Amino acid sequence: MEAIALAFDGLAGRTLLDIGCGRGALAGALRRRGARVAGVDPNPEAVEAARRAVPEATFEVSPGETLPFPDGAFDGAVFLNSLHHVASAAMAPALGEAARVTGPGRIVLVVEPLAAGPSFEVMRPIDDETEIRARAERAISAMVAHGVFSLEALWEYDTVERVESAEAFLDTIVGIDPSRADTARREAETVAALLEAHGTPDGGGYLLAEPLRAHVLRVSAR
């Protein structure tokens, strides 16, 4: 959250769009810091959960590449661990839409997980995202090269998540992408062993670090 606040030079009073909002965790945190928030996600169940969790925010069912908002509607936009979940061919259009609904001079923050670290190693048997995460990085670089954005800053930092058990970890990653369910059932024992190998014990649960890269992108003048 501090990286997001720094990217936007403060959150209070900002009108921000959470692209790939899921169940509203980020939107809720932004609201508590004084931002006005809208969110989009292609999953109707996630959007309904976000509406219940953060009734002060506005949520729409929408993919990132066709945002239902006018040009310049927001002070900024955030992709938090969500760009790599967009179909490969739609990553650049989704970034372009974020530029459109913010506008020249404003910030689009894209935070993406790296294909490394304890959390990634535990998840790898279920869904090895090495290539799709690399595609997200290439899409960002291409949009900078094409002049849609200028790269204001690039930060890397770790987040640490506490998980109660391998079962809880699997429930979380299947909740993000239900297509993982069958693989999660088959690989449950492997994931449990990896959690023990890579996690840091913490009061009956485990701490898992995940390295992230934050791209602070300023929308270029057209």
N, C-alpha and C positions, 0 to 999 in steps of 0.2 A: 504493500500500500504506500510506503514511503517513496518508492521509486515512481509510482503513478503521480503522487502529489508533487514530486520534484519536476516531473516531465511537464506538468501543467502549471507550474509556478503557483501552487495552491489549488484547493478544490472548492472552497466555499464560494457559492454563487455561480460556479461553472455549469454550463449545460452540456452534458456528456452523453455519448452513445456507447453502450456496452454491446459489442458485436460478438455473438456467440455467448449469450448471457447465461445459458444453462438455467439453473434453478434460482438464480438471483443473488448468489453470495457476494459477488463484486458489487452489484448494484446496491445492495444493502449497505455495504461498507462505504461506498461513495456517498450515499444519502446521509449516513451518520456523520460524514465529514462536511456536510453542507452543500453538496452538489445537487443539481437537478438532473435526473437520470431517465433515459429511455434505454430499452434493451431489445435485441432481436435474437431469435434462435429458430432454426427450422423444425425443432421438436415441439409439437403442441403440448405434450405433457410437461416438458420442462418449463415452457412459458406459463402454463397454468400454475405450476408450483411457484414460479417467480412472482406472479401476481399476488398469490396468497402471502408470500414471505415479505414482499416489499410493496404494499398497496399504494405507497406514495409515488412510486415510479410508474412509468408507462412501458408496457411490453407488447411486442407484436411477433406473430409467427411469420418469419421471413428468412430466406437465405441471405448470406452476406453480399451476394453479387447483385441483388435487386432490392435495395433498401427502399422502404415505403415512406420516404421523407423528402422534402424539397431541398434544393440547393442551399447550402449555407445555414442549415437548421441548427447546427451544434457548434459549440466552442471547441470541441475536440471529440475524438473517438478512441476507443480502446479495444484491441484484440488481446485478451488475456488467455494464453494457452489455447487459442481457438483457430488461428489461421491454418494450422496443419490438419485440422478436421474438415476444412473446405476441400471439395474435389480439386484435383491438381489444376485442371483447365480453368477453374473458377477463382483461383487464388488472386491472380492479377486483377480480374474484374472486381473482386471484393475489395481489394485495396483501392482501386479506382473509385468505387462507390463511396468508400470512407472519405476519400479526398473531396468528392462532390458534395457530400452532405455536411462537411465542415467548411471548406473553402480556403482560398489563398491566405497564406500566413498562419494558418492554424495547425494544431498538432494532432497527428495520428500516432498513437503509441501501440507498437506491436511487441508483445512479450511472448517469446517462444521457448519451450524447453529444449535443452540440448540433448543429443543422443549419447548421454553419458551419465554417470552417477548412480547411487544406490537405487533410487526409485526406478530409473530406467532399467537397470539390470533385473530387478524383481519383476517388472512388467514384460520384459522381452519375450518370454515363452508364450505369452498370450497374444502380444501384438508388437512385433519388432518395428518400431516407427523410424528406424534410421533413415530410410530413403524419403519418407513423406516429410520428415522434419527438414531434411536437406532441400527438398523442393520448396518448402515455405521460405527458407532462407534465400533461395535463388529467385523466387518471385519478388521478394522485397528488394533485392539487389537490382533486378531488372527494372522495377518501377522507379528506383533512384536513377539508374542509368538513362532511362527514357525521359527524365526531367519532370515526372509527376510529383516527386518529393525531393527535398534535400535532406540528407542525413545530419541531424543536429547533434546527436550523441548516440553512443553505443555502450551499454553497460552490461556487465555480467555479474550475477550474484546468485546465491543459493537460498532456496526456501527449505524449511524443514517441516515435514508433516508427521504427526503422530498417528499410527494405525494400531488398532487394538489386536488384530490378528490377521492371518492370511485370508481368512474368509471375509473379513471386513474390507481388506484391500481389494479383493476380487469383486465384491459387491460394488465398490466405488468405480472401478474401471469398466465394469459391465454396465453400470448406470450411465456412464458417459457414452458408451457405444454398445447397445444391446446385441449387436452381431458377434460380440466376443464371448457370448454366454457358453456356447458348446465347447470352445477351446478352454475357457476358464474351468469348466467341470473336468476336462481331461487332464489339465495341467495343475490341478490344485495342490497335489503333493510336491511337485517341483517348485511351485511358487512358495509354499511353506518353507522348504529348505533354503531357497534363495533369500527369503525374508530373514531367516535366522543368520544366514551368512553375511548379508549386507546391511541389515538394520542394526541400530544401536538400541539395546534393551532399555526400556523405560517403564518401570512400574507395572509390569505385566503386558505392556505393549511394546512397540518399536518406533524409533524415530528414523525417518527416511529423508535424506537430503536430495534435492533436485536442483541442478544448475539451470539457470534461466539466462536468456539474452534479451535485453530490452532495446528496441530500436525506436529512437525518438525521431519521428519523421515530420518535417514541416511541409505543408502543401505549397507547391510552387504556384506563382502567378501564371495565369494562362494568357 
